[in-house]
Amino acid sequence: MNFRDEEIAALESLGYTTEEARFIYLVAVHSGYFMTRQFLSFTGAKRGNRCYAFEVKLESRGHATRREYHQIGCVYHLFSKRVYRFIDKQNLPSPRRHAVEFIRKRLLHLDFILENLGFVYFETEPEKTAYFCDVLGIPKTVLPAKTYEGALGGEPTVRYFVDRFPMYLDHTVPNNPPVITFSYIDAGVPSVRGFVTHVKAYLPLLRRLERFSFVYIASSTAHFMAAEKCFSNLMREFLQPGLSADILRYFKLRNTWELKQYSLLSTSDVEWLKEASSRFEGEWFEGSYRAWASGTLSDEAFRIEFEQLHAYGHVSFRTCLTPVWHFGKNRLARETGRVLHPSLSS
């Protein structure tokens, strides 16, 4: 974690100590929410006057609010636009209240950061897009994106990496270049369905990378095995050579269906199309299909572009158990992992 002196100094000018300013910076950039235990963990302090003085500063100056949440506890929400403006992160704060699941994800996010301060994190959307597009030369069209409708009939806005899960360069492997590492945060949901959807949104980008790592972050081991199995299956399926033929078949069958030329489709075609619709979902597939259907992207042009993507190289998947606090007891973080390629064995 690289703290910028000028941004920490700006927060100190608001009346905070250096350690308090650094903690506020972490909260502002990575979560927006925090608990007292996380402040104590970062500073190494104990509950008492120091902790109380920090919380009073935040509330009395209108920089944060405090609220009790069922099954979570007392949570602080750092919402002050002035604080974010002082560290040049004006687009990050949100004064509105969020759902409990969202808050739990943000707290887990901060837990992970506090346990892994040695990594170089990408903190904002522009930093992430600049790395992939400007440094690695990857087109924006393959980045995970979400389109938001414009207000009052205005132009729609495309945003990238809206999940804001931790993304960083891992320099810890000796004699190897840093590895770009993606992640997913499980806030205690009943299944890995959300994780699968998340990975699918990243698949077009992952195919462009020679090396990458993925971390599944959770406060319980309940879905660790299922998540690893799903990830391995997705990597094996999507990153295999020759997949462009399946995608083009999907384009053609989908187009036939949308033109209501049902007599041209066999029962097996319809069944295959239904299965392929879940395999090839996401904005990148949608954009490619629209270009193909309009005639601006030929079969050959799509095949060449797809098959010329970087060869699938070294991939690893890890699970990370974040601290869980119950009745004052802390279960320490545990991380497991393995290399999934070239064998992709499970």
C-alpha positions as CSV (number, residue, x, y, z in Angstrom):
1,M,0.0,0.0,0.0
2,N,1.5,3.3,-1.1
3,F,0.2,6.3,0.9
4,R,0.7,9.5,-0.9
5,D,2.3,12.1,1.4
6,E,0.2,15.0,0.0
7,E,-3.1,13.2,0.5
8,I,-2.3,12.2,4.0
9,A,-1.1,15.7,4.8
10,A,-4.5,17.0,3.4
11,L,-6.4,14.8,5.8
12,E,-4.1,15.8,8.7
13,S,-5.1,19.4,8.0
14,L,-8.6,18.4,9.0
15,G,-7.4,17.8,12.5
16,Y,-6.4,14.1,12.3
17,T,-3.2,12.4,13.4
18,T,-1.0,10.7,10.8
19,E,-2.3,7.2,11.7
20,E,-5.9,8.4,11.7
21,A,-5.4,10.1,8.3
22,R,-4.0,6.9,6.9
23,F,-6.8,4.9,8.2
24,I,-9.4,7.4,6.8
25,Y,-7.6,7.1,3.4
26,L,-8.0,3.4,3.4
27,V,-11.7,3.5,4.3
28,A,-12.4,6.2,1.8
29,V,-10.7,4.4,-1.1
30,H,-11.7,0.8,-0.4
31,S,-14.9,0.6,1.6
32,G,-16.6,3.7,2.8
33,Y,-17.5,1.8,6.0
34,F,-15.6,0.6,9.0
35,M,-15.9,-0.8,12.5
36,T,-14.0,0.2,15.6
37,R,-12.1,-3.2,15.6
38,Q,-10.7,-2.3,12.2
39,F,-9.3,1.0,13.4
40,L,-7.8,-0.8,16.4
41,S,-6.3,-3.4,14.2
42,F,-4.7,-0.8,11.9
43,T,-3.3,1.4,14.6
44,G,-2.4,-1.3,17.2
45,A,-4.3,0.7,19.8
46,K,-6.6,-0.6,22.5
47,R,-10.1,0.5,23.3
48,G,-10.0,3.7,25.3
49,N,-9.4,7.5,25.0
50,R,-7.5,7.3,21.7
51,C,-10.2,5.3,19.9
52,Y,-13.0,7.4,21.5
53,A,-11.3,10.7,20.4
54,F,-11.0,9.5,16.8
55,E,-14.7,8.6,16.6
56,V,-15.8,11.9,18.2
57,K,-13.7,13.8,15.6
58,L,-15.4,12.0,12.8
59,E,-19.0,12.5,14.0
60,S,-18.6,16.1,15.4
61,R,-17.0,17.3,12.1
62,G,-19.7,15.7,10.0
63,H,-17.3,13.3,8.3
64,A,-19.0,10.1,9.3
65,T,-22.2,8.7,10.9
66,R,-22.6,5.8,13.2
67,R,-25.4,3.2,13.1
68,E,-26.1,-0.2,14.6
69,Y,-26.8,-3.1,12.2
70,H,-28.4,-6.4,13.2
71,Q,-25.8,-9.3,13.0
72,I,-23.0,-6.8,12.2
73,G,-22.8,-4.3,15.1
74,C,-21.8,-0.7,15.2
75,V,-20.7,0.6,11.8
76,Y,-19.3,4.0,10.8
77,H,-20.1,5.4,7.3
78,L,-17.5,7.8,5.9
79,F,-19.6,10.0,3.6
80,S,-18.2,13.5,3.8
81,K,-17.6,15.0,0.3
82,R,-15.0,17.3,1.8
83,V,-12.9,14.3,3.0
84,Y,-13.0,12.7,-0.4
85,R,-12.3,16.0,-2.2
86,F,-9.2,16.5,0.0
87,I,-7.8,13.2,-1.4
88,D,-9.0,13.8,-5.0
89,K,-11.6,11.0,-4.9
90,Q,-14.7,13.1,-5.4
91,N,-16.6,10.3,-7.2
92,L,-16.4,7.8,-4.4
93,P,-18.6,9.0,-1.5
94,S,-22.3,8.1,-1.3
95,P,-24.4,9.8,1.4
96,R,-27.3,7.3,1.0
97,R,-27.7,4.2,3.2
98,H,-26.9,0.9,1.6
99,A,-28.3,-2.6,2.0
100,V,-26.8,-4.7,4.7
101,E,-25.2,-7.1,2.2
102,F,-23.4,-4.2,0.5
103,I,-22.1,-3.0,3.8
104,R,-20.9,-6.4,4.8
105,K,-19.0,-6.7,1.5
106,R,-17.4,-3.3,2.1
107,L,-16.3,-4.4,5.6
108,L,-14.8,-7.6,4.3
109,H,-13.1,-5.6,1.6
110,L,-11.5,-3.4,4.3
111,D,-10.5,-6.5,6.3
112,F,-8.7,-7.9,3.3
113,I,-6.9,-4.6,2.7
114,L,-5.8,-4.3,6.3
115,E,-4.4,-7.9,6.2
116,N,-2.6,-7.3,2.9
117,L,-1.1,-3.8,3.0
118,G,2.0,-4.9,1.1
119,F,0.2,-5.1,-2.3
120,V,0.0,-2.3,-4.8
121,Y,-3.7,-1.8,-5.3
122,F,-5.6,-0.2,-8.2
123,E,-7.8,2.3,-6.3
124,T,-10.0,3.9,-8.9
125,E,-11.7,3.1,-12.2
126,P,-9.4,5.3,-14.2
127,E,-6.3,3.6,-12.7
128,K,-7.7,0.2,-13.7
129,T,-8.6,1.2,-17.3
130,A,-5.3,2.9,-17.8
131,Y,-3.4,-0.2,-16.7
132,F,-5.2,-2.6,-19.0
133,C,-5.7,-0.2,-22.0
134,D,-2.6,2.0,-21.9
135,V,0.0,-0.3,-20.3
136,L,-1.1,-3.7,-21.6
137,G,-2.7,-2.4,-24.8
138,I,-6.0,-4.2,-24.2
139,P,-9.1,-2.6,-25.8
140,K,-11.8,-1.2,-23.6
141,T,-14.4,-3.4,-25.3
142,V,-13.3,-6.4,-23.3
143,L,-13.3,-4.8,-19.9
144,P,-16.1,-5.7,-17.5
145,A,-18.6,-2.9,-18.0
146,K,-22.1,-1.7,-17.0
147,T,-24.2,0.9,-18.9
148,Y,-26.3,3.4,-16.9
149,E,-29.1,5.3,-18.5
150,G,-28.6,9.0,-18.7
151,A,-30.8,11.3,-16.6
152,L,-33.7,13.0,-18.3
153,G,-33.0,11.4,-21.7
154,G,-29.3,12.1,-21.6
155,E,-26.6,9.9,-23.1
156,P,-26.0,6.6,-21.3
157,T,-22.8,6.2,-19.3
158,V,-20.5,3.2,-19.5
159,R,-18.7,2.4,-16.3
160,Y,-16.0,-0.2,-15.8
161,F,-15.1,-2.4,-12.8
162,V,-18.2,-1.3,-11.0
163,D,-17.9,-4.1,-8.4
164,R,-14.8,-2.3,-6.9
165,F,-13.4,-5.6,-5.5
166,P,-9.7,-5.5,-4.6
167,M,-7.4,-5.6,-7.6
168,Y,-3.7,-5.5,-7.2
169,L,-0.2,-6.4,-8.5
170,D,1.3,-9.2,-6.6
171,H,5.1,-8.9,-6.5
172,T,5.7,-11.7,-4.0
173,V,6.7,-14.4,-6.5
174,P,10.5,-14.4,-6.6
175,N,12.2,-14.0,-10.1
176,N,8.8,-13.4,-11.8
177,P,7.1,-10.2,-13.0
178,P,4.1,-8.9,-10.9
179,V,0.9,-10.9,-11.3
180,I,-2.4,-9.0,-11.8
181,T,-4.8,-10.3,-9.2
182,F,-8.6,-10.1,-9.3
183,S,-11.0,-10.9,-6.5
184,Y,-14.5,-11.6,-5.4
185,I,-16.1,-10.9,-2.0
186,D,-18.7,-13.4,-0.6
187,A,-20.8,-11.5,1.9
188,G,-22.4,-14.7,3.2
189,V,-24.8,-15.5,0.3
190,P,-26.5,-18.9,0.0
191,S,-24.7,-20.0,-3.2
192,V,-21.8,-19.2,-5.6
193,R,-24.2,-18.0,-8.3
194,G,-23.1,-14.4,-7.9
195,F,-19.5,-15.5,-8.1
196,V,-20.1,-17.3,-11.4
197,T,-21.8,-14.2,-12.9
198,H,-18.9,-12.1,-11.7
199,V,-16.3,-14.3,-13.3
200,K,-18.2,-14.5,-16.6
201,A,-18.2,-10.7,-16.8
202,Y,-14.4,-10.8,-16.6
203,L,-13.8,-13.7,-19.0
204,P,-13.2,-11.6,-22.1
205,L,-10.5,-9.6,-20.2
206,L,-9.0,-12.7,-18.6
207,R,-8.5,-14.3,-22.1
208,R,-6.2,-11.4,-23.0
209,L,-3.9,-12.0,-20.1
210,E,-0.9,-14.4,-20.1
211,R,-0.8,-14.6,-16.3
212,F,-3.3,-13.7,-13.6
213,S,-4.6,-14.8,-10.2
214,F,-8.0,-14.8,-8.6
215,V,-8.9,-14.6,-4.9
216,Y,-12.2,-15.7,-3.4
217,I,-12.6,-13.7,-0.2
218,A,-15.2,-14.7,2.5
219,S,-15.7,-14.9,6.2
220,S,-16.7,-18.6,6.0
221,T,-15.2,-21.6,4.2
222,A,-18.7,-22.8,3.2
223,H,-18.4,-22.1,-0.6
224,F,-14.6,-22.5,-1.0
225,M,-14.7,-25.9,-2.7
226,A,-17.7,-25.0,-4.9
227,A,-16.1,-21.7,-5.9
228,E,-12.8,-23.3,-6.9
229,K,-14.7,-26.0,-9.0
230,C,-16.8,-23.3,-10.7
231,F,-13.7,-21.2,-11.5
232,S,-11.8,-24.2,-12.9
233,N,-14.7,-25.2,-15.1
234,L,-15.2,-21.7,-16.4
235,M,-11.5,-21.3,-17.2
236,R,-11.3,-24.7,-18.9
237,E,-14.4,-23.9,-21.0
238,F,-14.0,-20.3,-22.0
239,L,-10.2,-20.2,-22.5
240,Q,-9.9,-23.3,-24.6
241,P,-8.7,-22.9,-28.2
242,G,-11.4,-23.1,-31.0
243,L,-14.2,-21.6,-28.8
244,S,-14.9,-19.0,-31.5
245,A,-16.8,-21.7,-33.5
246,D,-19.2,-22.2,-30.6
247,I,-19.7,-18.4,-30.2
248,L,-20.4,-18.0,-34.0
249,R,-22.9,-20.8,-33.8
250,Y,-24.6,-19.1,-30.9
251,F,-24.7,-15.8,-32.9
252,K,-26.3,-17.6,-35.9
253,L,-28.9,-19.5,-33.9
254,R,-29.8,-16.5,-31.8
255,N,-30.2,-14.4,-34.9
256,T,-32.5,-17.0,-36.4
257,W,-34.6,-17.1,-33.3
258,E,-34.8,-13.3,-33.1
259,L,-36.0,-13.2,-36.7
260,K,-38.7,-15.7,-35.7
261,Q,-37.5,-18.2,-38.3
262,Y,-38.4,-21.0,-36.0
263,S,-38.8,-23.6,-38.8
264,L,-35.1,-23.4,-39.4
265,L,-34.3,-24.5,-35.9
266,S,-34.3,-28.1,-34.7
267,T,-35.2,-29.2,-31.2
268,S,-31.5,-29.8,-30.5
269,D,-30.7,-26.3,-31.9
270,V,-33.2,-24.7,-29.4
271,E,-31.8,-26.7,-26.5
272,W,-28.2,-25.8,-27.4
273,L,-29.2,-22.1,-27.8
274,K,-30.7,-22.0,-24.4
275,E,-27.6,-23.5,-22.8
276,A,-25.3,-21.2,-24.9
277,S,-27.3,-18.1,-23.8
278,S,-26.0,-18.6,-20.2
279,R,-22.5,-19.4,-21.3
280,F,-22.1,-16.4,-23.5
281,E,-23.8,-13.7,-21.5
282,G,-22.4,-10.3,-20.7
283,E,-21.8,-6.9,-22.3
284,W,-18.8,-8.0,-24.4
285,F,-20.7,-10.9,-26.0
286,E,-23.7,-8.7,-26.4
287,G,-21.6,-6.0,-28.2
288,S,-20.0,-8.6,-30.5
289,Y,-23.3,-10.1,-31.3
290,R,-24.9,-6.8,-32.2
291,A,-21.9,-5.9,-34.4
292,W,-22.1,-9.3,-36.1
293,A,-25.9,-9.2,-36.6
294,S,-25.6,-5.7,-38.1
295,G,-23.1,-6.9,-40.6
296,T,-20.2,-4.7,-39.3
297,L,-18.3,-7.8,-38.0
298,S,-17.9,-10.8,-40.3
299,D,-17.4,-14.4,-39.2
300,E,-13.7,-14.3,-40.3
301,A,-13.0,-11.0,-38.7
302,F,-14.5,-12.2,-35.4
303,R,-12.6,-15.5,-35.6
304,I,-9.3,-13.8,-36.3
305,E,-9.8,-11.3,-33.5
306,F,-10.8,-14.0,-31.0
307,E,-8.2,-16.5,-31.9
308,Q,-5.4,-14.0,-31.9
309,L,-5.9,-13.2,-28.2
310,H,-3.0,-13.9,-26.0
311,A,-2.3,-17.5,-25.2
312,Y,-3.8,-18.7,-22.0
313,G,-0.9,-18.9,-19.6
314,H,-0.3,-19.2,-15.8
315,V,-3.5,-19.0,-13.8
316,S,-4.0,-19.5,-10.0
317,F,-7.0,-19.5,-7.8
318,R,-6.9,-18.9,-4.0
319,T,-9.4,-18.7,-1.2
320,C,-9.0,-16.2,1.6
321,L,-10.8,-16.4,5.0
322,T,-11.1,-13.0,6.5
323,P,-11.3,-12.4,10.3
324,V,-14.6,-13.2,11.9
325,W,-15.3,-11.6,15.2
326,H,-17.7,-13.2,17.6
327,F,-18.0,-12.4,21.3
328,G,-14.6,-10.7,21.1
329,K,-12.7,-13.6,19.6
330,N,-10.9,-13.3,16.3
331,R,-10.4,-16.2,13.9
332,L,-7.2,-15.3,12.0
333,A,-7.2,-15.1,8.2
334,R,-6.3,-18.2,6.3
335,E,-5.4,-18.4,2.6
336,T,-5.2,-21.5,0.4
337,G,-4.5,-21.8,-3.3
338,R,-3.1,-23.6,-6.2
339,V,-2.1,-23.2,-9.8
340,L,-4.9,-24.1,-12.2
341,H,-2.9,-24.0,-15.5
342,P,-1.6,-25.6,-17.6
343,S,-3.3,-28.7,-16.4
344,L,-6.4,-27.0,-14.9
345,S,-6.7,-30.1,-12.7
346,S,-9.0,-30.1,-9.8
